[in-house]
Amino acid sequence: MSIQAHARARAAADRLRARTGVDRYTAAVVLGSGWEAAADALGAPRVELDATLLPGFVEPAALGHHGVVRSVPGHRGELLVFLGRPHLYEGHDPDTVVHSVRTAVAAGADTIVLTNAAGSLDPDLAPGRLALVADHINLTGRSPVVGPRFVDLTDAYSPELRALAREVDPALPEAVYAAVPGPHFETPAEVRMLRTLGADLVGMSTVLEAIAARELGARVLALSLVTNPAAGLGPGPVNHEDVLRTGRAAAAKVGTLLADVLKKI
């Protein structure tokens, strides 16, 4: 992380504390496309802010994302909940994409929970299914880490946190998530390539945030909601409205699961 990125995260954390009156956060959740109901399931916010009131934050442009941050009383302490995220495909650099994660860690959070909507490359992972991200393949060609910083990603997604999630829902499968730049969906040939590489899911977020969190020493749990079969694997073309519709339909269930997991963290 560059000196400038560190300064922006510290400034945003300081402003957040001043606005919420909370000195230290214990965990943060970043919610994916159409998951507003999941935020409600995590509890009533003590404070809700327009994220752009905090230094370094931008308004997400993607449909289904909202630039809102909530401060929610939690089981172990105060929880930060980000509704929406910026993406590389909106023209942002990696530092902007991961700014919420860095701000959360600067505000004390040692656990980062990332969520996303993903296309499925595995016929056993049907739309509406939840999966734990066990590993990733970064095909964005970008990283939030500025060298010489050699960050170990052997356990990028905490085995301990994944085990806690399976205590809540033993049926949760584990999957490898491939991150692509977007915003276009993949071609059938690219989907075949991703399957050959070992990916089970594909999406346009999460991976850079996970790398940034691990650089700062935070634990990461990532949860994907399967919203559609990937290109060439379903009955028709991939449609973003269908992705959002599936996300909204499952959001409350996702929120309940997250709330139960966070009680164990």
matplotlib code that plots the C-alpha trace (Angstrom):
import matplotlib.pyplot as plt

x = [0.0, 1.4, 1.9, -0.9, -3.4, -2.5, -3.1, -6.5, -7.5, -6.5, -8.3, -11.4, -11.3, -10.8, -13.8, -15.8, -15.1, -16.1, -19.4, -20.4, -18.8, -17.4, -13.7, -12.9, -14.7, -14.2, -15.3, -16.6, -18.9, -18.9, -22.2, -22.5, -25.0, -28.7, -28.0, -29.7, -31.9, -28.8, -27.7, -31.0, -30.6, -27.3, -29.2, -30.5, -27.7, -26.7, -25.6, -26.0, -23.8, -23.4, -20.0, -18.9, -18.8, -15.7, -12.3, -11.4, -14.8, -16.6, -20.2, -20.6, -22.0, -23.0, -26.6, -27.6, -24.8, -25.3, -22.6, -23.8, -21.9, -23.6, -22.4, -24.2, -23.9, -22.5, -21.9, -18.2, -18.3, -19.3, -19.7, -19.1, -21.4, -20.7, -23.7, -22.1, -18.5, -16.7, -15.2, -12.3, -14.7, -16.0, -12.5, -11.3, -7.7, -7.1, -6.6, -10.1, -11.6, -10.1, -10.5, -13.4, -11.4, -8.4, -10.6, -12.2, -8.8, -7.6, -10.7, -9.7, -11.5, -9.4, -12.0, -13.3, -16.3, -16.7, -19.8, -20.5, -22.8, -21.1, -21.7, -21.4, -19.0, -20.1, -23.5, -23.8, -23.7, -27.1, -28.6, -29.6, -26.9, -24.4, -20.7, -17.7, -14.7, -11.8, -9.3, -9.2, -7.7, -6.9, -7.4, -7.8, -4.1, -4.1, -3.1, -3.6, -0.1, 2.7, 6.2, 8.4, 5.6, 5.4, 2.1, 1.5, -1.8, -1.6, -4.6, -6.1, -9.5, -9.3, -9.7, -10.9, -13.6, -14.7, -15.0, -17.2, -19.4, -19.9, -20.8, -23.7, -24.6, -22.8, -24.2, -22.1, -19.8, -16.4, -15.4, -12.6, -13.6, -12.1, -12.0, -12.2, -12.2, -15.6, -18.0, -18.8, -19.7, -17.4, -17.6, -18.4, -14.7, -13.5, -15.8, -14.3, -10.8, -11.8, -13.1, -9.8, -7.9, -9.9, -12.4, -15.9, -17.3, -16.6, -17.2, -15.9, -15.0, -13.7, -10.2, -8.5, -10.3, -9.1, -5.5, -5.6, -7.1, -4.4, -1.6, -2.9, -3.1, -6.9, -8.7, -11.0, -14.2, -15.8, -19.3, -20.6, -24.2, -24.6, -26.9, -26.6, -24.9, -21.9, -22.1, -22.8, -23.8, -27.4, -30.5, -29.9, -27.7, -26.5, -28.5, -27.6, -31.2, -31.5, -28.3, -29.9, -33.2, -31.6, -29.5, -32.6, -34.5, -31.7, -30.5, -32.4, -31.2, -27.6, -28.0, -29.3, -26.4, -23.9, -25.4, -25.1, -21.5, -20.5, -21.8, -19.2, -16.3]
y = [0.0, 3.4, 6.2, 8.1, 5.2, 4.7, 8.4, 8.3, 5.3, 6.8, 10.1, 8.2, 6.1, 9.3, 10.9, 7.8, 7.7, 11.4, 10.8, 7.6, 8.1, 4.6, 4.5, 1.0, -1.5, -5.3, -6.5, -5.1, -6.5, -5.5, -6.4, -7.3, -6.6, -6.3, -7.4, -4.5, -6.9, -8.7, -5.5, -5.2, -8.8, -7.8, -5.5, -1.9, 0.6, 3.0, 5.4, 5.3, 7.6, 8.5, 6.9, 9.9, 12.0, 10.1, 11.0, 8.8, 7.2, 7.4, 6.8, 3.3, 3.5, -0.2, -1.0, -2.6, -0.9, 2.0, 4.2, 3.7, 2.7, 1.6, 1.3, -1.6, -2.9, -6.4, -9.5, -8.7, -5.0, -2.5, -3.7, -1.7, -2.6, -1.2, -1.4, -1.4, -1.2, 0.5, -1.7, -1.7, -1.6, 1.8, 3.2, 3.2, 2.2, -0.6, 1.8, 3.1, -0.4, -1.5, 1.8, 0.5, -2.5, -0.3, 2.2, -0.6, -2.0, 1.5, 1.8, -1.4, -4.2, -7.4, -9.4, -8.6, -10.3, -10.0, -11.0, -11.1, -12.2, -14.8, -16.8, -20.6, -22.8, -25.9, -27.5, -28.4, -24.7, -23.6, -20.1, -19.2, -21.3, -19.9, -20.9, -20.1, -18.8, -21.1, -19.6, -17.3, -16.8, -13.1, -12.5, -8.7, -8.0, -5.7, -5.7, -3.2, -4.1, -1.8, -3.4, -4.4, -6.0, -9.7, -10.8, -14.5, -15.6, -19.3, -18.9, -15.8, -16.9, -17.9, -21.7, -20.8, -18.5, -21.0, -23.6, -21.3, -20.6, -24.4, -24.7, -22.4, -24.1, -27.5, -27.7, -24.7, -25.8, -24.4, -22.9, -21.2, -17.7, -16.3, -12.5, -10.8, -7.1, -6.8, -5.2, -7.5, -11.1, -13.9, -15.7, -19.4, -20.0, -18.0, -20.0, -23.2, -21.7, -20.8, -24.3, -25.7, -23.4, -24.8, -22.0, -22.8, -19.3, -16.1, -12.5, -8.9, -8.1, -9.4, -10.5, -7.2, -6.5, -9.8, -9.1, -5.6, -7.1, -9.8, -7.2, -5.5, -8.7, -8.9, -12.3, -12.7, -14.6, -14.4, -15.7, -15.9, -16.0, -17.9, -15.7, -17.3, -20.1, -18.7, -18.0, -21.1, -23.2, -21.9, -21.8, -18.3, -15.2, -13.7, -10.7, -8.3, -7.8, -11.5, -11.3, -8.5, -10.3, -13.5, -11.4, -9.6, -12.9, -14.5, -11.4, -11.9, -15.5, -14.3, -11.7, -14.2, -16.5, -13.7, -12.5, -16.0, -16.4, -13.0, -14.0, -16.8, -14.5]
z = [0.0, -1.0, 1.6, -0.1, 0.1, 3.7, 4.5, 2.7, 4.7, 8.0, 7.1, 6.2, 9.5, 11.5, 9.8, 10.3, 14.1, 14.3, 12.5, 14.3, 17.8, 17.6, 18.5, 17.2, 14.9, 15.1, 11.7, 8.3, 5.7, 2.0, 0.3, -3.3, -6.0, -4.9, -1.3, 0.6, 2.5, 3.8, 5.5, 7.3, 8.6, 10.2, 12.6, 12.9, 12.2, 15.0, 12.2, 8.4, 6.3, 2.6, 2.0, -0.1, 3.1, 4.0, 2.3, -0.7, -1.2, -4.6, -5.5, -7.1, -10.6, -11.0, -10.9, -7.6, -5.7, -3.2, -1.6, 2.0, 5.1, 8.3, 11.9, 13.5, 17.0, 16.9, 19.0, 19.7, 19.1, 16.4, 12.8, 9.6, 6.7, 3.3, 0.9, -2.5, -3.9, -6.7, -9.5, -11.8, -14.8, -13.7, -14.5, -10.9, -9.9, -7.4, -4.5, -5.0, -5.3, -2.0, 0.0, 2.1, 3.3, 4.1, 5.9, 8.0, 9.0, 9.9, 12.1, 14.0, 12.1, 12.1, 10.1, 6.7, 5.2, 1.5, -0.6, -4.3, -7.0, -9.2, -12.3, -11.9, -13.9, -11.9, -12.6, -8.9, -8.0, -9.3, -9.1, -5.6, -4.0, -1.6, -1.6, 0.5, -1.5, -0.6, -3.1, -6.1, -9.5, -10.2, -13.9, -13.6, -14.2, -11.3, -7.6, -4.7, -3.4, -4.3, -4.2, -2.8, -0.7, -1.0, 0.5, 1.2, -0.1, 0.8, 3.1, 1.6, 2.8, 6.5, 7.0, 10.6, 9.4, 6.7, 9.4, 11.5, 8.5, 8.0, 11.7, 10.9, 7.6, 7.1, 3.5, 2.4, -0.5, -1.1, -4.4, -6.4, -7.5, -10.7, -10.9, -14.3, -15.2, -16.8, -17.3, -20.2, -19.3, -20.4, -23.7, -23.8, -24.8, -21.8, -19.6, -20.9, -20.2, -16.6, -15.9, -17.2, -14.9, -11.9, -11.3, -10.0, -10.0, -11.9, -11.0, -11.2, -7.6, -4.2, -5.1, -4.9, -1.6, -0.2, -1.2, 0.4, 3.6, 3.8, 3.2, 6.3, 8.3, 8.5, 8.3, 5.2, 4.8, 1.3, 0.4, -3.2, -4.2, -7.5, -9.6, -13.1, -15.1, -16.9, -20.6, -22.6, -19.6, -19.3, -21.4, -22.7, -22.5, -19.3, -18.2, -15.4, -14.4, -13.8, -11.7, -9.5, -9.3, -7.9, -5.5, -4.1, -3.7, -1.6, 0.2, 3.4, 3.6, 3.1, 5.8, 8.3, 7.6, 7.9, 11.2, 12.6, 11.4, 12.8, 16.3, 16.2, 15.2]

ax = plt.figure().add_subplot(projection="3d")
ax.plot(x, y, z, "-o")
ax.set_aspect("equal")
plt.show()
